[in-house]
Amino acid sequence: MYSFLAFVIPPIKVIQKPEGYKAAHLTAVSHPYVQRKRTRRLFKAYNRINHRQDLQQIRRKAA
């Protein structure tokens, strides 16, 4: 039986020793846990932008 933590955070697969920062960064970024965090950050940004636009439209209607 899997331990829950191993299921939530799968191990990072490193194929060979990555050359320098960029390659190491790429292996980490392709990791699903990191991916999930990044998408959440993107959605937050998009929602903030959309919210601001909605407020502007409401103000325009009221004026």
PyMOL commands that place a pseudoatom at each C-alpha (Angstrom):
pseudoatom trace, name=CA, resn=MET, resi=1, chain=A, elem=C, hetatm=0, pos=[0.000, 0.000, 0.000]
pseudoatom trace, name=CA, resn=TYR, resi=2, chain=A, elem=C, hetatm=0, pos=[1.269, 3.434, -0.957]
pseudoatom trace, name=CA, resn=SER, resi=3, chain=A, elem=C, hetatm=0, pos=[1.954, 5.920, 1.757]
pseudoatom trace, name=CA, resn=PHE, resi=4, chain=A, elem=C, hetatm=0, pos=[-0.182, 8.984, 1.107]
pseudoatom trace, name=CA, resn=LEU, resi=5, chain=A, elem=C, hetatm=0, pos=[2.746, 11.373, 0.889]
pseudoatom trace, name=CA, resn=ALA, resi=6, chain=A, elem=C, hetatm=0, pos=[4.446, 9.321, -1.821]
pseudoatom trace, name=CA, resn=PHE, resi=7, chain=A, elem=C, hetatm=0, pos=[1.210, 9.495, -3.780]
pseudoatom trace, name=CA, resn=VAL, resi=8, chain=A, elem=C, hetatm=0, pos=[0.868, 13.265, -3.410]
pseudoatom trace, name=CA, resn=ILE, resi=9, chain=A, elem=C, hetatm=0, pos=[4.486, 14.084, -4.229]
pseudoatom trace, name=CA, resn=PRO, resi=10, chain=A, elem=C, hetatm=0, pos=[5.853, 11.597, -6.770]
pseudoatom trace, name=CA, resn=PRO, resi=11, chain=A, elem=C, hetatm=0, pos=[9.637, 11.364, -6.936]
pseudoatom trace, name=CA, resn=ILE, resi=12, chain=A, elem=C, hetatm=0, pos=[11.456, 13.648, -9.355]
pseudoatom trace, name=CA, resn=LYS, resi=13, chain=A, elem=C, hetatm=0, pos=[12.908, 11.544, -12.151]
pseudoatom trace, name=CA, resn=VAL, resi=14, chain=A, elem=C, hetatm=0, pos=[16.391, 12.710, -13.118]
pseudoatom trace, name=CA, resn=ILE, resi=15, chain=A, elem=C, hetatm=0, pos=[17.506, 10.824, -16.222]
pseudoatom trace, name=CA, resn=GLN, resi=16, chain=A, elem=C, hetatm=0, pos=[21.180, 11.792, -16.071]
pseudoatom trace, name=CA, resn=LYS, resi=17, chain=A, elem=C, hetatm=0, pos=[23.192, 14.345, -14.145]
pseudoatom trace, name=CA, resn=PRO, resi=18, chain=A, elem=C, hetatm=0, pos=[21.769, 17.646, -15.444]
pseudoatom trace, name=CA, resn=GLU, resi=19, chain=A, elem=C, hetatm=0, pos=[24.278, 20.195, -16.732]
pseudoatom trace, name=CA, resn=GLY, resi=20, chain=A, elem=C, hetatm=0, pos=[24.051, 23.407, -14.756]
pseudoatom trace, name=CA, resn=TYR, resi=21, chain=A, elem=C, hetatm=0, pos=[21.098, 25.263, -13.310]
pseudoatom trace, name=CA, resn=LYS, resi=22, chain=A, elem=C, hetatm=0, pos=[18.834, 25.295, -16.368]
pseudoatom trace, name=CA, resn=ALA, resi=23, chain=A, elem=C, hetatm=0, pos=[18.608, 21.511, -16.767]
pseudoatom trace, name=CA, resn=ALA, resi=24, chain=A, elem=C, hetatm=0, pos=[18.130, 20.939, -13.037]
pseudoatom trace, name=CA, resn=HIS, resi=25, chain=A, elem=C, hetatm=0, pos=[15.415, 23.580, -13.063]
pseudoatom trace, name=CA, resn=LEU, resi=26, chain=A, elem=C, hetatm=0, pos=[13.645, 21.899, -15.987]
pseudoatom trace, name=CA, resn=THR, resi=27, chain=A, elem=C, hetatm=0, pos=[13.508, 18.510, -14.232]
pseudoatom trace, name=CA, resn=ALA, resi=28, chain=A, elem=C, hetatm=0, pos=[12.010, 20.213, -11.188]
pseudoatom trace, name=CA, resn=VAL, resi=29, chain=A, elem=C, hetatm=0, pos=[9.489, 22.230, -13.224]
pseudoatom trace, name=CA, resn=SER, resi=30, chain=A, elem=C, hetatm=0, pos=[8.161, 19.154, -15.042]
pseudoatom trace, name=CA, resn=HIS, resi=31, chain=A, elem=C, hetatm=0, pos=[7.378, 17.717, -11.601]
pseudoatom trace, name=CA, resn=PRO, resi=32, chain=A, elem=C, hetatm=0, pos=[3.561, 17.614, -11.173]
pseudoatom trace, name=CA, resn=TYR, resi=33, chain=A, elem=C, hetatm=0, pos=[3.629, 19.209, -7.707]
pseudoatom trace, name=CA, resn=VAL, resi=34, chain=A, elem=C, hetatm=0, pos=[5.503, 22.255, -9.060]
pseudoatom trace, name=CA, resn=GLN, resi=35, chain=A, elem=C, hetatm=0, pos=[3.228, 22.314, -12.107]
pseudoatom trace, name=CA, resn=ARG, resi=36, chain=A, elem=C, hetatm=0, pos=[0.169, 22.474, -9.861]
pseudoatom trace, name=CA, resn=LYS, resi=37, chain=A, elem=C, hetatm=0, pos=[1.588, 25.370, -7.850]
pseudoatom trace, name=CA, resn=ARG, resi=38, chain=A, elem=C, hetatm=0, pos=[2.432, 27.254, -11.025]
pseudoatom trace, name=CA, resn=THR, resi=39, chain=A, elem=C, hetatm=0, pos=[-1.024, 26.843, -12.563]
pseudoatom trace, name=CA, resn=ARG, resi=40, chain=A, elem=C, hetatm=0, pos=[-2.581, 28.071, -9.324]
pseudoatom trace, name=CA, resn=ARG, resi=41, chain=A, elem=C, hetatm=0, pos=[-0.392, 31.175, -9.447]
pseudoatom trace, name=CA, resn=LEU, resi=42, chain=A, elem=C, hetatm=0, pos=[-1.379, 31.803, -13.072]
pseudoatom trace, name=CA, resn=PHE, resi=43, chain=A, elem=C, hetatm=0, pos=[-5.075, 31.428, -12.308]
pseudoatom trace, name=CA, resn=LYS, resi=44, chain=A, elem=C, hetatm=0, pos=[-4.787, 33.876, -9.422]
pseudoatom trace, name=CA, resn=ALA, resi=45, chain=A, elem=C, hetatm=0, pos=[-3.208, 36.440, -11.749]
pseudoatom trace, name=CA, resn=TYR, resi=46, chain=A, elem=C, hetatm=0, pos=[-5.850, 35.947, -14.437]
pseudoatom trace, name=CA, resn=ASN, resi=47, chain=A, elem=C, hetatm=0, pos=[-8.664, 36.224, -11.901]
pseudoatom trace, name=CA, resn=ARG, resi=48, chain=A, elem=C, hetatm=0, pos=[-7.200, 39.451, -10.538]
pseudoatom trace, name=CA, resn=ILE, resi=49, chain=A, elem=C, hetatm=0, pos=[-7.065, 40.950, -14.055]
pseudoatom trace, name=CA, resn=ASN, resi=50, chain=A, elem=C, hetatm=0, pos=[-10.598, 39.804, -14.902]
pseudoatom trace, name=CA, resn=HIS, resi=51, chain=A, elem=C, hetatm=0, pos=[-11.935, 41.112, -11.606]
pseudoatom trace, name=CA, resn=ARG, resi=52, chain=A, elem=C, hetatm=0, pos=[-10.424, 44.548, -12.282]
pseudoatom trace, name=CA, resn=GLN, resi=53, chain=A, elem=C, hetatm=0, pos=[-11.986, 44.640, -15.761]
pseudoatom trace, name=CA, resn=ASP, resi=54, chain=A, elem=C, hetatm=0, pos=[-15.386, 43.674, -14.332]
pseudoatom trace, name=CA, resn=LEU, resi=55, chain=A, elem=C, hetatm=0, pos=[-15.176, 46.489, -11.780]
pseudoatom trace, name=CA, resn=GLN, resi=56, chain=A, elem=C, hetatm=0, pos=[-14.322, 48.992, -14.525]
pseudoatom trace, name=CA, resn=GLN, resi=57, chain=A, elem=C, hetatm=0, pos=[-17.340, 47.894, -16.582]
pseudoatom trace, name=CA, resn=ILE, resi=58, chain=A, elem=C, hetatm=0, pos=[-19.646, 48.237, -13.566]
pseudoatom trace, name=CA, resn=ARG, resi=59, chain=A, elem=C, hetatm=0, pos=[-18.302, 51.753, -12.928]
pseudoatom trace, name=CA, resn=ARG, resi=60, chain=A, elem=C, hetatm=0, pos=[-18.854, 52.689, -16.570]
pseudoatom trace, name=CA, resn=LYS, resi=61, chain=A, elem=C, hetatm=0, pos=[-22.470, 51.500, -16.404]
pseudoatom trace, name=CA, resn=ALA, resi=62, chain=A, elem=C, hetatm=0, pos=[-23.093, 53.417, -13.184]
pseudoatom trace, name=CA, resn=ALA, resi=63, chain=A, elem=C, hetatm=0, pos=[-21.658, 56.656, -14.623]
for i in range(1, 63): cmd.bond("trace and resi %d" % i, "trace and resi %d" % (i + 1))
show_as sticks, trace
zoom trace
